[in-house]
Amino acid sequence: MCKLWLTKFRGKTMSLSSTTHRKFSLRLLLNRFNLNYRRRENLWFVILVFPNLLLLAIWTFWPFIHSLYLSFTDWNLLTPTWNIVGFENYLKLLRTPLFWQVTRNSMLFGIGTVAVGLPLAMGLALLLNQPLYLRSLWRFIFFSPHITTTAAMALVWKAMYDPDFGIFNTLFAFFGGKFPDVLGDTRYVLPALAVVAIWKSLGFSTVVFLAALQGVDTTLKEAAAIDGANNRQIFRYVVFPSITPITYFLLVIGIVGAIRTFDVVSVMTGGGPANASNMFVYQIYTEAFTNLRMGVASALAGIMLLIILVITAVQTRLRERWVNY
């Protein structure tokens, strides 16, 4: 009897042991399969991302590092060799009145285009968000300048600004006036270029604002209206707080893009008159390919990058006070 019981017990133990072993083997196989699956997924990720990372390294990271290195040299494109001069290029720029004029022009241009362009874009977005006749056509009309080649657009605006044959002079002459030479006058050239830049970027900002407005929760606006709020109060306390992240985004890229303006200046004024419209990127181009001073041009590019980083950092710090997520 005891032997029979012992045999049954051993059989159950062996059966339980084999079942546990099978479960453990199955779990180990599944873990190995999951590990292989993850490895395959990671391998595909590396294969797909590597070409982009390679291009980014070739066309972005390496030029940045090389430009930073050149900013500490005296290379002038005329000699195959150069010497390390430390911070001499930076100090030379800081002692030059032209550098401060270029900085002033770039800052005024950036602040002016954003301060005027963003409110205009928001107003147009509010208008296009209404049930207008041919609303899609109006959206396309306002967005079309953004997809126009900047150089071609600048040539058209230069012809329009012409003090003798431009359309603005024709309109002024109709009312008995004379349109000034805005591109040849140091008082008007920067605002004239700002108008072109605003016209160019207005469509993009309008479309982005319009998408943000369409994403605002309608129940919040309905609740505010039930509480007695008018349209102005609804926009101030409901709509605008909801689109502050988009406003911050457009503010950052607007200022950075304005500071990096080149093609409008190059086509319309060439930095003149008397450097009144000269800005960072055009001055970098002048130093590198006209004056052939690559070291100074690289130093100026480094200073421009530092200014952009400081502006972005300040905007990021101020974001906590007025941006609602």
C-alpha positions as CSV (number, residue, x, y, z in Angstrom):
1,M,0.0,0.0,0.0
2,C,2.8,2.4,0.9
3,K,4.7,1.5,-2.2
4,L,1.6,2.1,-4.3
5,W,1.1,5.5,-2.7
6,L,4.8,6.4,-3.1
7,T,4.6,5.5,-6.8
8,K,1.6,7.7,-7.3
9,F,3.3,10.6,-5.4
10,R,6.4,10.2,-7.5
11,G,4.3,10.2,-10.7
12,K,2.5,13.3,-9.7
13,T,5.8,15.0,-8.8
14,M,7.3,14.0,-12.1
15,S,4.2,15.2,-13.9
16,L,4.2,18.5,-12.1
17,S,7.9,18.9,-12.6
18,S,7.6,18.2,-16.4
19,T,4.7,20.7,-16.6
20,T,6.7,23.4,-14.8
21,H,9.7,22.7,-17.1
22,R,7.5,23.0,-20.2
23,K,6.0,26.3,-18.9
24,F,9.5,27.6,-18.1
25,S,10.8,26.6,-21.6
26,L,7.8,28.2,-23.2
27,R,8.4,31.4,-21.2
28,L,12.1,31.4,-22.1
29,L,11.2,30.9,-25.8
30,L,8.7,33.8,-25.7
31,N,11.2,36.1,-24.0
32,R,13.8,35.2,-26.6
33,F,11.3,35.8,-29.3
34,N,10.4,39.2,-27.8
35,L,14.1,40.0,-27.5
36,N,14.7,39.1,-31.1
37,Y,11.7,41.1,-32.1
38,R,13.0,44.2,-30.3
39,R,16.4,43.7,-31.9
40,R,14.8,43.6,-35.3
41,E,12.7,46.6,-34.6
42,N,15.8,48.5,-33.3
43,L,17.8,47.4,-36.4
44,W,15.1,48.7,-38.7
45,F,15.0,51.9,-36.8
46,V,18.7,52.3,-37.2
47,I,18.6,51.4,-40.9
48,L,15.8,54.0,-41.6
49,V,17.3,56.8,-39.5
50,F,21.0,56.4,-40.3
51,P,20.8,58.1,-43.8
52,N,19.1,61.1,-42.3
53,L,21.6,61.3,-39.5
54,L,24.4,61.0,-41.9
55,L,23.1,63.8,-44.1
56,L,22.5,65.9,-40.9
57,A,26.1,65.3,-39.8
58,I,27.5,66.1,-43.2
59,W,25.4,69.2,-44.0
60,T,24.8,70.6,-40.5
61,F,27.0,69.4,-37.7
62,W,30.3,69.3,-39.6
63,P,29.9,72.8,-41.2
64,F,28.9,74.2,-37.8
65,I,32.0,72.7,-36.1
66,H,34.3,73.8,-39.0
67,S,32.8,77.3,-39.0
68,L,33.4,77.5,-35.3
69,Y,37.0,76.5,-35.8
70,L,37.5,79.0,-38.7
71,S,36.3,81.8,-36.5
72,F,39.5,81.5,-34.5
73,T,41.7,81.7,-37.6
74,D,42.8,84.4,-40.1
75,W,41.9,82.4,-43.2
76,N,41.1,84.8,-46.1
77,L,40.5,82.4,-49.1
78,L,43.7,83.8,-50.9
79,T,46.2,81.6,-49.0
80,P,46.0,77.8,-48.6
81,T,47.1,78.0,-44.9
82,W,45.9,80.0,-41.9
83,N,47.0,80.8,-38.4
84,I,45.1,80.5,-35.1
85,V,44.4,84.0,-33.8
86,G,42.1,83.2,-30.9
87,F,39.4,85.7,-30.2
88,E,40.9,88.4,-32.4
89,N,38.1,88.2,-35.0
90,Y,35.5,88.5,-32.4
91,L,37.2,91.5,-30.8
92,K,37.7,93.1,-34.2
93,L,34.0,92.8,-34.9
94,L,33.0,94.3,-31.5
95,R,35.2,97.3,-32.1
96,T,33.7,97.9,-35.6
97,P,30.8,100.4,-35.8
98,L,29.4,98.4,-38.8
99,F,28.9,95.4,-36.6
100,W,26.7,97.4,-34.2
101,Q,24.8,98.9,-37.1
102,V,24.1,95.5,-38.5
103,T,23.0,94.2,-35.1
104,R,20.7,97.2,-34.7
105,N,19.2,96.7,-38.1
106,S,18.6,93.0,-37.5
107,M,17.0,93.5,-34.1
108,L,14.7,96.3,-35.4
109,F,13.8,94.3,-38.4
110,G,13.0,91.2,-36.4
111,I,11.0,92.9,-33.7
112,G,9.1,95.1,-36.3
113,T,8.1,92.2,-38.6
114,V,6.8,90.1,-35.6
115,A,5.1,93.0,-33.8
116,V,3.1,93.9,-36.9
117,G,2.9,90.5,-38.7
118,L,1.5,88.3,-35.9
119,P,-1.5,90.6,-35.0
120,L,-2.3,90.9,-38.7
121,A,-2.1,87.1,-39.1
122,M,-4.3,86.6,-36.0
123,G,-6.9,89.1,-37.3
124,L,-7.0,87.4,-40.7
125,A,-7.3,84.0,-39.1
126,L,-10.3,85.2,-37.0
127,L,-11.9,86.6,-40.2
128,L,-11.3,83.4,-42.2
129,N,-12.6,81.3,-39.4
130,Q,-16.1,82.9,-40.0
131,P,-18.5,81.4,-42.5
132,L,-17.4,83.6,-45.4
133,Y,-18.3,83.2,-49.1
134,L,-15.5,81.4,-51.0
135,R,-13.6,80.9,-47.8
136,S,-11.3,78.3,-49.2
137,L,-10.4,80.7,-52.1
138,W,-9.5,83.5,-49.6
139,R,-7.3,81.1,-47.6
140,F,-5.4,80.2,-50.8
141,I,-5.0,83.8,-51.8
142,F,-3.5,84.7,-48.4
143,F,-1.3,81.6,-48.3
144,S,0.1,81.9,-51.9
145,P,2.8,84.5,-51.1
146,H,4.4,82.0,-48.7
147,I,4.9,79.5,-51.4
148,T,6.3,82.1,-53.9
149,T,10.0,82.2,-54.5
150,T,11.5,84.9,-52.3
151,A,13.9,86.2,-54.9
152,A,11.2,86.5,-57.5
153,M,8.9,88.2,-55.0
154,A,11.6,90.6,-54.0
155,L,12.1,91.6,-57.7
156,V,8.4,92.3,-58.0
157,W,8.3,94.5,-54.9
158,K,11.5,96.3,-56.0
159,A,9.7,97.2,-59.2
160,M,6.6,98.3,-57.2
161,Y,8.8,100.5,-55.0
162,D,10.4,102.2,-58.1
163,P,10.1,106.0,-57.5
164,D,9.5,106.7,-61.2
165,F,7.6,103.7,-62.7
166,G,6.3,101.8,-59.7
167,I,2.7,101.2,-58.9
168,F,2.9,103.1,-55.7
169,N,4.3,106.2,-57.5
170,T,1.3,105.9,-59.9
171,L,-1.1,105.9,-57.1
172,F,0.6,108.9,-55.4
173,A,0.6,110.8,-58.7
174,F,-3.1,110.2,-59.1
175,F,-3.7,112.1,-55.9
176,G,-1.1,114.7,-56.8
177,G,1.8,113.4,-54.7
178,K,5.2,111.9,-55.3
179,F,6.2,108.5,-53.9
180,P,9.6,108.7,-52.2
181,D,12.5,106.5,-53.1
182,V,12.0,104.2,-50.1
183,L,14.8,101.8,-51.1
184,G,17.3,104.7,-51.5
185,D,16.4,106.6,-48.3
186,T,18.0,105.5,-45.0
187,R,14.8,106.5,-43.2
188,Y,12.4,104.3,-45.1
189,V,14.5,101.4,-46.4
190,L,14.1,99.2,-43.3
191,P,10.3,99.6,-43.0
192,A,10.0,99.0,-46.7
193,L,11.8,95.6,-46.4
194,A,9.8,94.8,-43.3
195,V,6.6,95.2,-45.4
196,V,7.9,92.7,-47.9
197,A,8.9,90.2,-45.2
198,I,5.5,90.6,-43.5
199,W,3.7,90.1,-46.8
200,K,5.8,86.9,-47.4
201,S,5.2,85.3,-44.0
202,L,1.6,86.5,-43.4
203,G,0.0,83.5,-45.1
204,F,1.9,80.9,-43.1
205,S,1.1,82.5,-39.8
206,T,-2.5,83.0,-40.8
207,V,-2.9,79.3,-41.7
208,V,-1.3,78.2,-38.4
209,F,-3.5,80.5,-36.4
210,L,-6.5,79.3,-38.3
211,A,-5.7,75.7,-37.4
212,A,-5.3,76.7,-33.8
213,L,-8.6,78.5,-33.7
214,Q,-10.4,75.5,-35.2
215,G,-8.9,73.4,-32.4
216,V,-10.4,75.5,-29.6
217,D,-13.1,73.6,-27.6
218,T,-16.4,75.1,-28.7
219,T,-18.0,74.1,-25.4
220,L,-15.8,76.6,-23.6
221,K,-16.9,79.4,-25.9
222,E,-20.6,78.4,-25.5
223,A,-20.3,78.3,-21.7
224,A,-18.7,81.8,-21.7
225,A,-21.5,83.1,-23.9
226,I,-24.1,81.6,-21.6
227,D,-22.4,83.4,-18.7
228,G,-22.9,86.7,-20.6
229,A,-19.5,87.2,-22.1
230,N,-19.3,89.1,-25.4
231,N,-17.1,88.3,-28.4
232,R,-14.2,90.4,-27.2
233,Q,-14.3,88.8,-23.7
234,I,-14.6,85.3,-25.2
235,F,-11.5,85.9,-27.3
236,R,-9.5,87.4,-24.4
237,Y,-10.4,84.9,-21.7
238,V,-11.1,81.7,-23.7
239,V,-9.7,81.7,-27.2
240,F,-6.4,83.5,-26.8
241,P,-5.3,81.4,-23.8
242,S,-6.0,78.3,-25.8
243,I,-3.8,79.3,-28.7
244,T,-0.9,80.7,-26.7
245,P,1.3,77.7,-27.5
246,I,0.9,78.4,-31.2
247,T,1.5,82.1,-30.7
248,Y,4.7,81.3,-28.9
249,F,5.8,79.0,-31.7
250,L,5.2,81.7,-34.3
251,L,6.9,84.3,-32.2
252,V,10.1,82.3,-31.9
253,I,10.3,81.2,-35.6
254,G,9.3,84.7,-36.7
255,I,12.1,86.5,-34.8
256,V,14.7,83.9,-35.7
257,G,13.6,83.9,-39.4
258,A,13.7,87.7,-39.5
259,I,17.2,87.9,-38.1
260,R,18.4,85.4,-40.7
261,T,16.9,87.4,-43.6
262,F,19.2,87.4,-46.6
263,D,17.5,87.1,-50.0
264,V,15.2,90.2,-49.7
265,V,18.2,92.3,-48.7
266,S,20.4,90.9,-51.4
267,V,17.9,91.4,-54.2
268,M,16.3,94.7,-53.3
269,T,19.0,96.8,-51.6
270,G,22.4,95.0,-51.3
271,G,22.6,96.3,-47.8
272,G,22.3,99.9,-48.7
273,P,22.0,102.8,-48.7
274,A,24.9,103.4,-46.3
275,N,24.4,100.0,-44.7
276,A,20.9,101.1,-43.5
277,S,19.4,97.7,-44.5
278,N,22.5,95.6,-43.9
279,M,21.8,92.6,-41.7
280,F,23.7,89.7,-40.2
281,V,23.5,87.1,-42.9
282,Y,24.1,89.6,-45.7
283,Q,27.2,90.9,-43.8
284,I,28.4,87.4,-43.3
285,Y,28.1,86.8,-47.1
286,T,29.9,90.1,-47.8
287,E,32.8,89.3,-45.4
288,A,33.2,85.8,-46.8
289,F,32.8,86.3,-50.6
290,T,33.5,90.0,-51.2
291,N,36.1,90.8,-48.5
292,L,37.3,87.1,-48.6
293,R,37.7,87.1,-44.8
294,M,36.4,83.7,-43.9
295,G,37.6,83.9,-40.3
296,V,35.7,87.2,-39.7
297,A,32.6,85.8,-41.5
298,S,32.7,82.7,-39.3
299,A,33.1,84.8,-36.2
300,L,30.1,86.9,-37.2
301,A,28.1,83.8,-37.8
302,G,29.0,82.6,-34.3
303,I,27.9,85.9,-32.8
304,M,24.6,85.7,-34.7
305,L,24.1,82.2,-33.4
306,L,24.8,83.3,-29.8
307,I,22.3,86.2,-30.2
308,I,19.6,83.8,-31.5
309,L,20.2,81.4,-28.6
310,V,19.9,84.2,-26.1
311,I,16.7,85.5,-27.6
312,T,15.3,82.0,-27.7
313,A,16.3,81.4,-24.1
314,V,14.6,84.6,-23.0
315,Q,11.5,83.7,-24.8
316,T,11.5,80.3,-23.3
317,R,11.8,81.8,-19.8
318,L,9.0,84.2,-20.4
319,R,6.9,81.5,-21.9
320,E,6.1,80.2,-18.4
321,R,4.2,83.4,-17.6
322,W,1.8,83.6,-20.5
323,V,1.7,80.3,-22.4
324,N,-1.0,77.8,-21.3
325,Y,-0.6,74.1,-22.0
